[in-house]
Every structure is written in C-alpha cells, then in structure tokens.
C-alpha cells in the first residue's frame, strides 16, 4: 500500500519546482520561438516598409480624390453653387452688411 501512495519522481519535481527550474524548461509544444538572424530581421523590416509605403500611397491617392470631390462639391441649400462660390457669397454678404451699417450711421 505504501507504494501506491508515492508520487512518481517526475510529478514530484513538477509540484515542487523552483522558479529558476521553471525558466529552464522548454516552451510548450507549438510555441517554439526561433531566434532571427540580422538578415532575417532586415528582410522583415523591408517587407514591413513596403507594406507601409503601399498604404501611404493608397492614403495619398484617397486624400487627393477627396480634395477633388470637395472642390467640385455643390451646396444644395445654396441653389447648387460650388462651395467656393458659397464662401465668396458669404464674404460679399458680410461686405454689404458693413456698408449698410456705415450708411445708416451717416444718415443719422
């Protein structure tokens, strides 16, 4: 009976392992990390750089397209005027209001 209550040596070491012993264990299956060489690291960085350049180019094209769309945009509330024309109209309106206020001051 005494032999059945004994824990095998492997299990006993697992239950009472020290932190330094745990560090020396190999990683679990499927999680093996292969150290990369400088050449591999450089290749990975070049690939990442290429991806970032392509993304940047795509964003620049999208930005240019959006700018063109805004240049040609029409304000439906302002009878189909372009955004640029609406801004000119607002500026002219402000000028007219100023002139109107000045004329009222002179008349009084």
Secondary structure, DSSP 8 states (H G I E B T S, - for coil): -TTTT---HHHHHHHT--HHHHHTS---TT-------HHHHHHHHHHHHHHHHHHHHHHHHHHHHHHHHHHT-EEGGGTTEEHHHHHHHHHHHHHHHHHHHHHHHHH-
